[in-house]
Amino acid sequence: MASRIEPALIVLDIQLPAMDGHEVARRFKQQPETSDIPIVAVTSYAMNKDREQILASGCEGYIEKPINPASFASELERYLPASAAPNGHEP
């Protein structure tokens, strides 16, 4: 689906039922159609080791749960390519 719709950003939970988010991120990064799409993990895993594993799996960013609804969108905007950021500017 991501290769078909070409999103500007993928927000990925790490705790998924069938395949964990680490594997999902690795698969996205292995595919030429999706390898350039930034991935931001949103997870309750909060240890330094967890963050390192998330980034090593191919995610560009990491946001801990619980999220702050007031700042969540602006946190995600940091990972958008300049062309996809609001008003075409880098956040």
ZINOR-V676908 format. One record per residue. N is the residue number from 1. RES is the residue in one small letter. PSI is psi in whole degrees, -180 to 180 (999 if undefined). Layout:
BEGIN
n->{N/N}
res->{RES/RES}
psi->{PSI/PSI}
END
This chain:
BEGIN
n->{1/2/3/4/5/6/7/8/9/10/11/12/13/14/15/16/17/18/19/20/21/22/23/24/25/26/27/28/29/30/31/32/33/34/35/36/37/38/39/40/41/42/43/44/45/46/47/48/49/50/51/52/53/54/55/56/57/58/59/60/61/62/63/64/65/66/67/68/69/70/71/72/73/74/75/76/77/78/79/80/81/82/83/84/85/86/87/88/89/90/91}
res->{m/a/s/r/i/e/p/a/l/i/v/l/d/i/q/l/p/a/m/d/g/h/e/v/a/r/r/f/k/q/q/p/e/t/s/d/i/p/i/v/a/v/t/s/y/a/m/n/k/d/r/e/q/i/l/a/s/g/c/e/g/y/i/e/k/p/i/n/p/a/s/f/a/s/e/l/e/r/y/l/p/a/s/a/a/p/n/g/h/e/p}
psi->{-43/-37/-27/-43/-13/66/157/-21/144/126/121/126/142/-32/92/154/-46/-37/129/162/-28/-47/-39/-47/-45/-43/-40/-43/-21/-19/126/-34/-25/-2/-26/-4/123/141/129/120/138/116/159/-7/123/4/153/-41/-40/-45/-45/-43/-40/-47/-37/-27/-9/-4/139/-23/173/126/127/144/151/143/158/109/-30/-27/-3/-48/-43/-32/-41/-37/-28/-25/-5/142/151/-38/-21/-10/154/135/14/13/152/138/999}
END
